Amino acid sequence: MHALWVLLSQLGDSRWLLPLSGVLILFGARANRALRMRWAVGLVVVGGLSLASKLAFLGWGIGWARLDFTGFSGHATMTAAVYPVVFYLTLQGRVRWPLAGAVLGALLAAAIAYSRLPLNAHSVSEVVSGWLLGIAVSAMALQARDATARTPLPAIAAAVLGAAMALVLLSGVRTHDLVMRMATDLSGRGEVFTRASACSHPASHAAPACQPKR
């Protein structure tokens, strides 16, 4: 089962998700302009919230002890904000009930979010809150959908190809390492907080469950 969780987790990599959504935002159907604008704004907002929550913990040890919360799961947040809309845009104008694609995207995002638990990468609170945050973005964007729109197949193909190329070109980049570097630069500390170190830090508000999650 470990291989399955790893595979699902890889589908939530932002190196793949951001180019995938970015191309569709830029080159989607003109009739879906409102949807694409809402989606873009939503992705920026929840991406910023997820990053800020991680920096708050890694740099200053700020979290929510009772819920074992040290920041929104980026995988849960971004997959829930991206896949429902991507699946909908792919099916829109091609099948009778394109919203079924959004439901499938939400379920895939839920599976990817869950994969972070057996991989010991996040707590339940971090996964659930991240997924809900992302779903809110998808729902907000899809409310502005135009039933007459149809995303061009070249745009869909370009989105998938561009995302795959970005994943290959950035294969040596670990986003978590970049976030840790940002946290130390901003906080002025020599090292980041971990769940274990936060437990013993007198000024920390982080979760006391000293487990090797990140």
Contacts in CASP RR format, 6 or more apart in sequence:
PFRMAT RR
TARGET T0000
AUTHOR 0000-0000-0000
METHOD contacts of the structure
MODEL  1
MHALWVLLSQLGDSRWLLPLSGVLILFGARANRALRMRWAVGLVVVGGLS
LASKLAFLGWGIGWARLDFTGFSGHATMTAAVYPVVFYLTLQGRVRWPLA
GAVLGALLAAAIAYSRLPLNAHSVSEVVSGWLLGIAVSAMALQARDATAR
TPLPAIAAAVLGAAMALVLLSGVRTHDLVMRMATDLSGRGEVFTRASACS
HPASHAAPACQPKR
1 118 0 8 1.000
2 118 0 8 1.000
2 119 0 8 1.000
4 115 0 8 1.000
5 115 0 8 1.000
5 118 0 8 1.000
5 119 0 8 1.000
6 115 0 8 1.000
6 119 0 8 1.000
8 111 0 8 1.000
8 112 0 8 1.000
8 114 0 8 1.000
8 115 0 8 1.000
9 75 0 8 1.000
9 112 0 8 1.000
9 115 0 8 1.000
9 116 0 8 1.000
9 119 0 8 1.000
9 121 0 8 1.000
11 79 0 8 1.000
11 108 0 8 1.000
11 112 0 8 1.000
12 75 0 8 1.000
12 78 0 8 1.000
12 79 0 8 1.000
12 112 0 8 1.000
13 75 0 8 1.000
13 167 0 8 1.000
13 175 0 8 1.000
14 74 0 8 1.000
14 78 0 8 1.000
14 175 0 8 1.000
15 166 0 8 1.000
15 167 0 8 1.000
15 170 0 8 1.000
15 173 0 8 1.000
15 175 0 8 1.000
16 163 0 8 1.000
16 164 0 8 1.000
16 166 0 8 1.000
16 167 0 8 1.000
17 78 0 8 1.000
17 79 0 8 1.000
17 82 0 8 1.000
17 163 0 8 1.000
18 43 0 8 1.000
18 78 0 8 1.000
18 166 0 8 1.000
19 159 0 8 1.000
19 162 0 8 1.000
19 163 0 8 1.000
19 165 0 8 1.000
19 166 0 8 1.000
20 82 0 8 1.000
20 86 0 8 1.000
20 159 0 8 1.000
20 160 0 8 1.000
20 162 0 8 1.000
20 163 0 8 1.000
21 39 0 8 1.000
21 43 0 8 1.000
21 82 0 8 1.000
21 85 0 8 1.000
21 86 0 8 1.000
21 159 0 8 1.000
22 40 0 8 1.000
22 159 0 8 1.000
23 155 0 8 1.000
23 158 0 8 1.000
23 159 0 8 1.000
23 162 0 8 1.000
23 163 0 8 1.000
24 36 0 8 1.000
24 85 0 8 1.000
24 86 0 8 1.000
24 89 0 8 1.000
24 151 0 8 1.000
24 155 0 8 1.000
24 156 0 8 1.000
24 159 0 8 1.000
25 36 0 8 1.000
25 39 0 8 1.000
25 40 0 8 1.000
27 152 0 8 1.000
27 155 0 8 1.000
27 158 0 8 1.000
27 159 0 8 1.000
28 36 0 8 1.000
28 89 0 8 1.000
28 151 0 8 1.000
28 152 0 8 1.000
28 155 0 8 1.000
29 92 0 8 1.000
29 146 0 8 1.000
29 149 0 8 1.000
29 150 0 8 1.000
29 151 0 8 1.000
29 152 0 8 1.000
30 149 0 8 1.000
31 146 0 8 1.000
31 148 0 8 1.000
31 149 0 8 1.000
32 89 0 8 1.000
32 92 0 8 1.000
32 144 0 8 1.000
32 145 0 8 1.000
32 146 0 8 1.000
32 149 0 8 1.000
32 151 0 8 1.000
34 144 0 8 1.000
34 146 0 8 1.000
35 85 0 8 1.000
35 141 0 8 1.000
35 142 0 8 1.000
35 144 0 8 1.000
35 145 0 8 1.000
35 146 0 8 1.000
35 149 0 8 1.000
36 141 0 8 1.000
37 144 0 8 1.000
38 140 0 8 1.000
38 141 0 8 1.000
38 143 0 8 1.000
38 144 0 8 1.000
39 85 0 8 1.000
39 137 0 8 1.000
39 141 0 8 1.000
42 81 0 8 1.000
42 137 0 8 1.000
42 140 0 8 1.000
42 141 0 8 1.000
43 78 0 8 1.000
43 81 0 8 1.000
43 82 0 8 1.000
43 137 0 8 1.000
45 137 0 8 1.000
46 72 0 8 1.000
46 77 0 8 1.000
46 78 0 8 1.000
46 81 0 8 1.000
46 133 0 8 1.000
46 134 0 8 1.000
46 136 0 8 1.000
46 137 0 8 1.000
47 74 0 8 1.000
47 77 0 8 1.000
47 78 0 8 1.000
47 81 0 8 1.000
49 72 0 8 1.000
49 77 0 8 1.000
49 133 0 8 1.000
50 71 0 8 1.000
50 72 0 8 1.000
50 73 0 8 1.000
50 74 0 8 1.000
50 77 0 8 1.000
50 78 0 8 1.000
50 130 0 8 1.000
50 133 0 8 1.000
51 179 0 8 1.000
53 70 0 8 1.000
53 71 0 8 1.000
53 72 0 8 1.000
54 70 0 8 1.000
54 71 0 8 1.000
54 72 0 8 1.000
54 74 0 8 1.000
54 179 0 8 1.000
54 183 0 8 1.000
55 179 0 8 1.000
55 182 0 8 1.000
55 183 0 8 1.000
55 186 0 8 1.000
56 62 0 8 1.000
56 63 0 8 1.000
56 71 0 8 1.000
57 63 0 8 1.000
57 70 0 8 1.000
57 71 0 8 1.000
57 193 0 8 1.000
57 198 0 8 1.000
57 206 0 8 1.000
58 179 0 8 1.000
58 180 0 8 1.000
58 183 0 8 1.000
58 184 0 8 1.000
58 187 0 8 1.000
58 192 0 8 1.000
58 193 0 8 1.000
59 183 0 8 1.000
59 184 0 8 1.000
59 186 0 8 1.000
59 187 0 8 1.000
59 189 0 8 1.000
59 192 0 8 1.000
59 193 0 8 1.000
60 187 0 8 1.000
60 193 0 8 1.000
61 70 0 8 1.000
61 193 0 8 1.000
61 198 0 8 1.000
61 201 0 8 1.000
61 204 0 8 1.000
61 205 0 8 1.000
61 206 0 8 1.000
62 204 0 8 1.000
62 205 0 8 1.000
62 206 0 8 1.000
63 69 0 8 1.000
63 70 0 8 1.000
63 71 0 8 1.000
63 198 0 8 1.000
63 204 0 8 1.000
63 205 0 8 1.000
63 206 0 8 1.000
63 207 0 8 1.000
64 125 0 8 1.000
64 205 0 8 1.000
64 207 0 8 1.000
65 205 0 8 1.000
65 206 0 8 1.000
65 207 0 8 1.000
65 208 0 8 1.000
67 123 0 8 1.000
67 125 0 8 1.000
67 207 0 8 1.000
68 123 0 8 1.000
68 124 0 8 1.000
68 125 0 8 1.000
68 126 0 8 1.000
68 207 0 8 1.000
68 209 0 8 1.000
69 123 0 8 1.000
69 125 0 8 1.000
69 126 0 8 1.000
69 129 0 8 1.000
69 207 0 8 1.000
70 123 0 8 1.000
70 126 0 8 1.000
70 195 0 8 1.000
70 198 0 8 1.000
70 206 0 8 1.000
70 207 0 8 1.000
70 213 0 8 1.000
71 126 0 8 1.000
72 126 0 8 1.000
72 129 0 8 1.000
72 130 0 8 1.000
72 133 0 8 1.000
73 113 0 8 1.000
73 116 0 8 1.000
73 121 0 8 1.000
73 122 0 8 1.000
73 126 0 8 1.000
73 127 0 8 1.000
73 129 0 8 1.000
73 130 0 8 1.000
73 131 0 8 1.000
74 130 0 8 1.000
75 112 0 8 1.000
75 113 0 8 1.000
75 115 0 8 1.000
75 116 0 8 1.000
75 121 0 8 1.000
75 122 0 8 1.000
76 109 0 8 1.000
76 112 0 8 1.000
76 113 0 8 1.000
76 116 0 8 1.000
76 122 0 8 1.000
76 126 0 8 1.000
76 127 0 8 1.000
76 128 0 8 1.000
76 129 0 8 1.000
76 130 0 8 1.000
76 131 0 8 1.000
76 134 0 8 1.000
77 130 0 8 1.000
77 131 0 8 1.000
77 133 0 8 1.000
77 134 0 8 1.000
78 134 0 8 1.000
79 108 0 8 1.000
79 109 0 8 1.000
79 112 0 8 1.000
79 113 0 8 1.000
79 131 0 8 1.000
79 134 0 8 1.000
80 106 0 8 1.000
80 109 0 8 1.000
80 110 0 8 1.000
80 113 0 8 1.000
80 130 0 8 1.000
80 131 0 8 1.000
80 132 0 8 1.000
80 133 0 8 1.000
80 134 0 8 1.000
80 135 0 8 1.000
80 137 0 8 1.000
80 138 0 8 1.000
81 133 0 8 1.000
81 134 0 8 1.000
81 135 0 8 1.000
81 137 0 8 1.000
81 138 0 8 1.000
82 109 0 8 1.000
82 138 0 8 1.000
83 105 0 8 1.000
83 106 0 8 1.000
83 108 0 8 1.000
83 109 0 8 1.000
83 138 0 8 1.000
84 101 0 8 1.000
84 102 0 8 1.000
84 103 0 8 1.000
84 105 0 8 1.000
84 106 0 8 1.000
84 109 0 8 1.000
84 135 0 8 1.000
84 138 0 8 1.000
84 142 0 8 1.000
85 102 0 8 1.000
85 138 0 8 1.000
85 141 0 8 1.000
85 142 0 8 1.000
86 105 0 8 1.000
86 159 0 8 1.000
87 101 0 8 1.000
87 102 0 8 1.000
87 104 0 8 1.000
87 105 0 8 1.000
87 108 0 8 1.000
88 98 0 8 1.000
88 99 0 8 1.000
88 101 0 8 1.000
88 102 0 8 1.000
88 142 0 8 1.000
88 145 0 8 1.000
89 151 0 8 1.000
89 156 0 8 1.000
90 101 0 8 1.000
90 151 0 8 1.000
90 156 0 8 1.000
91 98 0 8 1.000
91 100 0 8 1.000
91 101 0 8 1.000
92 98 0 8 1.000
92 145 0 8 1.000
92 149 0 8 1.000
92 150 0 8 1.000
92 151 0 8 1.000
93 149 0 8 1.000
93 150 0 8 1.000
94 150 0 8 1.000
99 142 0 8 1.000
102 138 0 8 1.000
102 142 0 8 1.000
106 135 0 8 1.000
106 138 0 8 1.000
109 131 0 8 1.000
109 134 0 8 1.000
109 135 0 8 1.000
110 131 0 8 1.000
113 127 0 8 1.000
113 128 0 8 1.000
113 130 0 8 1.000
113 131 0 8 1.000
114 127 0 8 1.000
116 122 0 8 1.000
116 126 0 8 1.000
116 127 0 8 1.000
117 124 0 8 1.000
117 127 0 8 1.000
120 211 0 8 1.000
120 212 0 8 1.000
120 213 0 8 1.000
121 213 0 8 1.000
121 214 0 8 1.000
122 213 0 8 1.000
122 214 0 8 1.000
123 207 0 8 1.000
123 209 0 8 1.000
123 213 0 8 1.000
176 214 0 8 1.000
180 192 0 8 1.000
183 189 0 8 1.000
183 192 0 8 1.000
184 190 0 8 1.000
184 191 0 8 1.000
184 192 0 8 1.000
191 197 0 8 1.000
193 201 0 8 1.000
193 204 0 8 1.000
193 206 0 8 1.000
194 212 0 8 1.000
194 214 0 8 1.000
195 206 0 8 1.000
195 207 0 8 1.000
195 209 0 8 1.000
195 210 0 8 1.000
195 211 0 8 1.000
195 212 0 8 1.000
195 213 0 8 1.000
195 214 0 8 1.000
196 210 0 8 1.000
196 211 0 8 1.000
196 212 0 8 1.000
198 204 0 8 1.000
198 206 0 8 1.000
198 207 0 8 1.000
198 208 0 8 1.000
199 206 0 8 1.000
199 208 0 8 1.000
199 210 0 8 1.000
END
